Amino acid sequence: MAVAHMLILGLGGLLVMVPIVLHLLMRPKPKVIKFPALRFVKEMHSSNQRSLNLRHWLLLLLRCLVLLAVAAAFAKPSTVSSAFGNWLGVGMGGLLCLLVIPILIYALVWSKPVNLPLSIVASAILALLITYTGYTLKSATSEDSSHILADQQAPVGAVILVDNSPRMSFRRENQTLLEKVQDQALWLIKQMPLSSKVAVMETGDEYPFFSVDVSAAQKRVETLDINYAAEPIPDSLELAIEFLVDSDFERKELYLFTDLSESAWIDTGDTLQNMLEEHPDVALFILDSGVEDPQNFSLGPLKLSASSIPVNGELQLETEVRSKGPGAELLLKMYLEKPDLTRPVWQDGETLVPEEYWTRITNVKVGDDARTPCKIILQDELVEGVHHGWVEIEGGDSLEVDDRRFFTIDVQPSWPVLIAHPYDVTPYNLSVALETAGGMFNVRTVPQDKLAGEPLSDYSAVFLLDPRPIPDALWANILQPYVESGGSLALFLGANALDRDKQPDESFRSEAAQRVLPGPLGRDWFRKQGDRFLSMENLSHPIFSDFRSQASRGIWQPFPIYRHWEMDIDPDDPNVQVVARFTNGIGAILQRDLGDGRVICMTTPITEPVRPENRESWNELFNSGRGKTVWPAVLLVSEIAEYLASSNRDRINLSVEQSVTLFNDINIMPSEYRLFSPRGEEPVRVASAENFLRYKFTDTPGIYRLKGKFNDQTVLRGFSTNMSPEVTNLTRVDLDDLTAMLGEERFQLAREREELVRQQGTTRLGQEFYPVLALSLGLLLALELIMSNRFYKKVG
Amino acid sequence: MSVEKYLKPEVINQIKRLDLRAKFVVKGFLQGLHASPYHGFSVEFSEHRKYSYGDDPAHIDWSLFAKTDKYYVKKFEAETNISGMLIMDSSESMGYTYQQELTKFDYSVCLAAALAYLMISQQDPVGLVTFQEAISSSLPPRSKRNHLGNLLTVLARLKPEGKTNLAHSLNQLAAMLRTRTLVMIFTDLLDDVDDVFNSIFRLRHNGHDVILFHVLDEAEVNFPFTGICELEDLETQEKLKVDASAFRADYLDEIKAFREDITLRCAKGSVDYVPLDTSMQFDRALVEYLHSRQARF
């Protein structure tokens, strides 16, 4: 607790002596009244005299308290808000103690005989009051950091933390929220006391620092721009508090300018709350610049069927339209740039980009606070090369930044695929399947023993059909590096994996094999009855994307599985997943992600003849006898092939702030590119290093274009970045949740400047006791008046 | 205090009005109370009645027997003369008044004067005894008109002073009274009540009729004081500091209990008890009392 005028308080303490002296020495003489019937008075006089004395002392107590209250009120005591309640409790507890003590004395000493019930009750109440007062006094003194309270103009160490998430580009009254916040922050800096230091931070800043002077801080505020990466505010707050705690200022203030959107307040546990509790001297002000009931349409994440597709292939774009507030019928438009070797180009301070597009328009009806999925398909029009495009909501709204999603696709002539098979296995089934895929694949078939001689890196995918035992050298030196560097490998295991004892061959269980396969090869399952099939229980994997529309669970019924392998996979390995199962629950198709590539393993072959020699067939997946059409197996195999081949080693659709790495073989590609960023800045040079192009300043969503020359040929490449849709979720954080996160009474929330000024005053000067003391004084005076009137009423 | 104080024109008017009413009442209660025992003394014929066995033959109207040859007895109404004795407490406490014009003593004198007036106008003898610690003065009962003036003169000259000893004074009175007397005591009873009632019962035992006019000051009945005050006894000069506001309820209870105690004692000794205070109009109080007495006898 801080007292502004200690002298007054001291004088007040001395003044308390006055009523005591008056009471003891200058007691007014009562009027003498002659009264003959005194004998009736005498009989009850002694008890009356005791209560009279008690009332005198009570009156004296009241008068002393009146004087003390006057002195205390003028002395202007104040404390920090958090300790205010406790100090009030101490005051009330002490006052009640003072009132209960005379009652106890009366019950024990004056009352004849001793009033036992009253004394017990009074003692109990007194004990409770003393305990309560002591406890609250302890809390009050432990929480009290009133030493920081002082003159409002004492210098301040302040951090101005500005939430500059994309939400702050929400436009309202012809001003974005960020612009409004900048105005407020500039005003705030101006009205800081002299010798104060201000550090301006934006969410995501890792190293706050005090600006050298006011104008530097203002300049910093003026240059604040939207940060598209999702940065949680609690992390920045923790940094700011740490920074302030380390500073030398006695008074530490942290101003957070935010729109109070839920998505920025990711609960980070108790860390922030504990920090705020540990450092009560850091005053936190939250300035809410958000909109109470925002209306916004936005696009959800954009999913591409593949980022690399063959010429004439099909591009599917899936996204969803989200509405915050009332729904509407919207136009969704997709733009895809037509390749133009002359663009991009930097001219007159701006980047010129291709101006011709393929477009697709679709209508989307979205309800109130709803999400509507939508799909756009582009087919048969793409030409070879890297294409950039975007999907946007036509018309725009208050928050435009989330109305558009960008994408980049790499269109290649066709995917080179290598099929390796033992001599006794015919690749016919797979060849047929890949041919039906519309020329998407360029297939080369080699015997298995020739596999080691093939340059696997030339192929998008390698298929091993019912392979014979594979030596460890092949696993370790050829297959593993191929997959790890981004290649795709498919194995269809069958009868050739059996050794002479009809047991799984050791080469599929070796250590080298296990570094590639989803798991070691286990037992083989055999069921002659023909009632085991592929299961269609889970169709979430991309290879079943075309099966989902078939909806029939009985499509595999005509194609029984008689025999299959089981792989002993580790269920806890996050890189291994069971894509599909047989009806007996054993994994039929398994996937392992290895390095940049992936391995698909099917535990029954796709190359089974109807009647193999010297053994029984493992399945009838491709048995087209009895008028059956083997389309499910053909579709499945082609989907596997497409899935594997399209998994490009280059990730060209990224989130903002993700660094990009593009494979760039300088033997066939330029060693240096110019990068045109969506920020519209002058292009920068990006050089290839160790056959890779690396770039990490992807802080703005949009299309990043790369332009280089190789043998006088212009090479165009690029990638796109998008921000997370959650970043622009305008749902406001619940005040109770905020309180739970930051702690009760640990922050001040303001919307307007006046509110902030008031709260600043309260925090800097503390909560004053003056109103409470004034009220108490009134009550005490009233009590004193009543009692004294009652005692010294003029007779007659 | 002059004689005129007690019989001012407006007071006389009150008394006159009272006189007409009270005449019958006084007559009623005096005669009703003392009927029959004094036959043959100042008798007045009332009516004839047929003789029946057991009647005193001395009452047979022989002249009527001569005319009618039947026995008739005469009935008579006795006209009783009763002595009244006014006993005035003239101790200092009776001289007390808080706000009223009349002290308890003045009030008692007015009351006594009215009763004396009524009795004398009824031609009943009335006397006066005043006392403090002992009988200080007395006037024997007389029924002459000018005796009222004597009574009032004595009362007017009297000044309340000194302490009270009612019991002793009543004992002296009992020794003084020869005939049966209507004893009317005017006192505030601020004395030892047990002794007082022993004396009163002695009077009753001697065949006197006793009416106890218990006169208190309005302040003594209502205790109108507030705040802290110091009370001083008039007779003993003893002082007590009290919080009157807090004390009032207790005091009222005490005074009520005291009056109830007196009422019970009076009822036990067939004494008429008339509680009065100076705020009551004495003539109205008297009329009310006489009415109630008439209803009882």
Chai-1 contact restraints between the chains, C-beta under 6 A:
chainA,res_idxA,chainB,res_idxB,connection_type,confidence,min_distance_angstrom,max_distance_angstrom,comment,restraint_id
A,P30,B,I228,contact,1.0,0.0,6.0,A-B,restraint_1
A,P30,B,C229,contact,1.0,0.0,6.0,A-B,restraint_2
A,P30,B,E230,contact,1.0,0.0,6.0,A-B,restraint_3
A,P30,B,K241,contact,1.0,0.0,6.0,A-B,restraint_4
A,K31,B,C229,contact,1.0,0.0,6.0,A-B,restraint_5
A,V32,B,E230,contact,1.0,0.0,6.0,A-B,restraint_6
A,V32,B,E232,contact,1.0,0.0,6.0,A-B,restraint_7
A,I33,B,C229,contact,1.0,0.0,6.0,A-B,restraint_8
A,I33,B,L231,contact,1.0,0.0,6.0,A-B,restraint_9
A,K34,B,E232,contact,1.0,0.0,6.0,A-B,restraint_10
A,K34,B,L234,contact,1.0,0.0,6.0,A-B,restraint_11
A,F35,B,L231,contact,1.0,0.0,6.0,A-B,restraint_12
A,P36,B,S93,contact,1.0,0.0,6.0,A-B,restraint_13
A,P36,B,Y96,contact,1.0,0.0,6.0,A-B,restraint_14
A,P36,B,L190,contact,1.0,0.0,6.0,A-B,restraint_15
A,P36,B,L234,contact,1.0,0.0,6.0,A-B,restraint_16
A,A37,B,E220,contact,1.0,0.0,6.0,A-B,restraint_17
A,L38,B,L231,contact,1.0,0.0,6.0,A-B,restraint_18
A,L38,B,D233,contact,1.0,0.0,6.0,A-B,restraint_19
A,F40,B,E254,contact,1.0,0.0,6.0,A-B,restraint_20
A,F40,B,I255,contact,1.0,0.0,6.0,A-B,restraint_21
A,V41,B,L231,contact,1.0,0.0,6.0,A-B,restraint_22
A,V41,B,L240,contact,1.0,0.0,6.0,A-B,restraint_23
A,M44,B,D250,contact,1.0,0.0,6.0,A-B,restraint_24
A,H45,B,L240,contact,1.0,0.0,6.0,A-B,restraint_25
A,N48,B,V242,contact,1.0,0.0,6.0,A-B,restraint_26
A,N48,B,F247,contact,1.0,0.0,6.0,A-B,restraint_27
A,L52,B,D243,contact,1.0,0.0,6.0,A-B,restraint_28
A,R790,B,S245,contact,1.0,0.0,6.0,A-B,restraint_29
A,F791,B,G227,contact,1.0,0.0,6.0,A-B,restraint_30
A,F791,B,I228,contact,1.0,0.0,6.0,A-B,restraint_31
A,Y792,B,G227,contact,1.0,0.0,6.0,A-B,restraint_32
A,K793,B,T226,contact,1.0,0.0,6.0,A-B,restraint_33
A,K793,B,G227,contact,1.0,0.0,6.0,A-B,restraint_34
A,V795,B,F225,contact,1.0,0.0,6.0,A-B,restraint_35
A,V795,B,C229,contact,1.0,0.0,6.0,A-B,restraint_36
